[in-house]
Amino acid sequence: MEASNFASVTAVSDVSRYANRPIAFTFRFVHQRWASHAAILAAVLAAVGCSVGTQYGIKLLVDTLTRPGDGADRTWPAFGLLVALIAADSGCGAWPAWLHTRRSALPATCAETYSVT
C-alpha cells in the first residue's frame, strides 16, 4: 500500500468509527479545532453583548434627549456610544464568518466533513 493510500484508508476507518455516534464525532471535530471554535464563541458572545448594550444605548439617548435643560451637550456622547455599540455589534457578528472562511473551523458542507483527501 502506498503512503497516500494508507493515510486515506486510515482517515476513512477513523471517521467510520463515528458512523452511529454523531455527538462523539462533533466533539472530536470541536476538540481538533478548539482554538478556532473558542474564538468564534467569544465573538458571538461579544456580538450578543453589544446587541443588548445597543438597547441600553438607545434608552440613554432617548433619556438624554427628553431631559430638560442643556440636553444638547449631553446628546453627542450618548449618540457616540450608540454608534460605537452598533459598529461593535456589526464587527463582532461578521468576524466569525470571516474566521470560518479563513481557518475552516467549521465544515462548510457535509461532503467536506467526510472527505478523505
Number of C-alpha atoms within 10 A of each C-alpha: 7 6 8 10 12 11 14 14 14 13 15 15 11 11 15 13 11 14 10 9 10 10 10 13 16 12 12 13 16 16 11 12 15 14 12 18 20 13 15 22 13 14 20 18 14 17 23 15 15 24 19 13 17 21 14 15 22 16 14 18 22 14 14 20 16 10 13 9 8 10 14 12 10 13 17 13 14 20 17 13 18 22 15 15 22 19 15 18 22 14 15 22 20 14 15 20 13 12 17 16 12 9 10 14 21 18 13 11 8 8 9 11 12 13 11 14 10
